[in-house]
Amino acid sequence: MVFIYFYLFVLGCVLGSFYNVVGLRVPQNLSIVRPGSHCTSCKKMLGPFELVPVISYAVFWGKCKHCGSRISPIYPSIELATGILFVFAFYKLGFTWELLIALTLISLLVIIFVSDLAYMLIPDKVLIFFAVLIAAERIFVPLDPWWDMLAGAIFGFSLLFLIALISRGGMGGGDIKLYFVIGLALGFKLTLLSFFAATLLGALYGVGVIVAGKFKKGQAIPFGPFIALGTLLCFFYGERIMEWYVNSFLS
């Protein structure tokens, strides 16, 4: 079991490094293969020892080996978070087919987190790829009932589309399409709960920014990261949250 946890952690960190590339390049219509990883300041190509997830950042003190420019801590943070999430998914689900759904969903949300945080943009190419992949996986790992994935996808898309219409652009098109994909993975009830969780987390962040005096008038806040956090929370703990709510407020 220790080996499995270690393997999943390393796999998650390696894929997290790749997801950084996808999240930063795809929105700009750049190749995820060429050019290879390089310093954004001096443009020097990074060698093998500079590309070890998390470790390279620590060894070189978060700076480029060639020019000494500071490297964003977001890169190792995403790598580390992906590794931890892969391990946590296995811890919660074990050797089940649902683990496949979990790892795929984590992968999608990590990429979305990066791209929306960097550009406030959720790429259609990423959404289409994962929509097809998750739909195919849900055919072999169905929800109960099986059509719940369709109900979740239609509801997720329709809910955010309606909010966008009412708010006249208050919800981005990428968020709307993202919830279609999330609905495929979570089904109707957990998709609704995911939206509430994302909204709550976003609101708490907004209040925190205002209290800290760092809010600027007209400043837009990307919703994708909060969708990612709310969705993961509901994927792993949604049933428990709903059970707690029913027992506490409806019984």
Sequence and secondary structure as in RCSB ss.txt:
>XXXX:A:sequence
MVFIYFYLFVLGCVLGSFYNVVGLRVPQNLSIVRPGSHCTSCKKMLGPFELVPVISYAVFWGKCKHCGSRISPIY
PSIELATGILFVFAFYKLGFTWELLIALTLISLLVIIFVSDLAYMLIPDKVLIFFAVLIAAERIFVPLDPWWDML
AGAIFGFSLLFLIALISRGGMGGGDIKLYFVIGLALGFKLTLLSFFAATLLGALYGVGVIVAGKFKKGQAIPFGP
FIALGTLLCFFYGERIMEWYVNSFLS
>XXXX:A:secstr
 HHHHHHHHHHHHHHHHHHHHHHHHGGGT  SSSS SB TTT  B  GGG STTHHHHHTTTB TTT  B  THH
HHHHHHHHHHHHHHHHHH SSTHHHHHHHHHHHHHHHHHHHHHHS   HHHHHHHHHHHHHHHHHS  SSTTHHH
HHHHHHHHHHHHHHHHHTSSS HHHHHHHHHHHHHH HHHHHHHHHHHHHHHHHHHHHHHHTT   TT    SHH
HHHHHHHHHHHHHHHHHHHHIIIII 
